[in-house]
Amino acid sequence: MALDRSITKPPGATAATVQADTDGFVDAVEVREGLPEGIRFAMDVPFVDGHGKRFFVRMCDCASAGRTWSEDSALRVWLPQPLNLEEPLAGK
């Protein structure tokens, strides 16, 4: 999965990590429909911050990410943990 500026809207949180169960599985993803042209698959992935507050971040398949090669669809594939949700597409 990847972040793509055309579908990823920062929730305005601070650092957060993907919310997974004790076995490392992420259960609460929600598959999304009605996506921009060129995005084949997207889902909302649960993240949790250091205070236990839960956020959903929309991510798409890696093949669809960055499809316009412009700032409108800047992308990020490898995500640091924790991820800065104020600027999820920023480097480092």
Secondary structure, 3 states (H helix, E strand, C coil): CEEECCCCCCCCCCEEEECCCCCCCCCCCEEECCCCCCCCCEEEEEEEECCCCEEEEEEECCCCCCCCCCHHHCEECCCCCCEECCCCCCCC
